[in-house]
């Protein structure tokens, strides 16, 4: 089984995003830069706490998919 080879546990969401990429096609639409989702993080300032936060991109995908399933009208 592929997830055993990759070392993901049964509850690890990254097994679902192993082939996903992040792309920068705004700055260079002809040859965009790409990064593997499972190796990428977003670092931002939380507007409510003004603290720097770090979130794995695979986690953001998981939250998006879960929200889309639970709140079909609110996720665009």
C-alpha positions in Angstrom: 0.0 0.0 0.0 1.4 3.4 -0.9 0.7 5.1 2.4 2.8 2.4 4.2 5.7 3.1 1.8 5.4 6.8 2.4 5.2 6.4 6.2 1.9 8.2 6.7 -0.3 7.0 9.5 -4.0 6.3 8.9 -5.0 9.7 10.2 -2.3 11.8 8.5 -4.0 14.0 5.9 -0.7 14.4 3.9 -1.3 11.1 2.3 -4.2 12.8 0.4 -2.0 15.7 -0.8 1.1 13.8 -1.7 0.8 14.8 -5.4 -0.5 18.3 -4.8 1.6 21.4 -5.7 1.6 25.1 -4.9 2.2 27.2 -7.9 3.2 30.9 -8.5 1.5 31.4 -11.9 0.7 35.1 -11.2 4.3 36.3 -11.5 5.3 34.0 -14.2 2.3 32.4 -16.0 4.4 30.8 -18.8 6.8 28.9 -16.4 5.4 29.1 -12.9 7.4 28.1 -9.9 6.0 25.0 -8.1 6.5 23.5 -4.7 5.2 20.2 -3.2 2.3 20.9 -0.8 3.6 18.5 1.8 6.9 20.4 2.0 5.2 23.9 2.1 4.0 26.1 4.9 2.3 29.5 5.1 3.7 32.0 7.5 1.5 35.0 8.2 0.5 37.5 10.9 -2.8 36.6 12.5 -5.0 39.7 12.2 -6.8 39.0 15.5 -3.7 38.3 17.7 -1.0 40.1 15.6 1.2 37.1 16.3 3.1 35.3 13.5 1.5 31.9 12.7 2.8 29.0 10.6 0.4 26.5 9.0 1.2 23.5 6.8 -0.4 23.9 3.4 -1.7 20.3 3.6 -3.6 21.4 6.8 -5.2 24.3 4.9 -6.4 21.9 2.2 -7.9 19.6 4.9 -9.8 22.5 6.5 -11.0 23.6 3.1 -12.3 20.2 2.1 -14.0 19.7 5.5 -15.6 23.1 5.3 -16.7 22.5 1.8 -18.4 19.3 2.8 -20.0 20.7 5.9 -20.9 24.2 4.6 -21.6 23.8 0.9 -23.1 27.3 0.6 -20.4 29.3 2.4 -17.2 27.9 0.7 -16.5 29.3 -2.7 
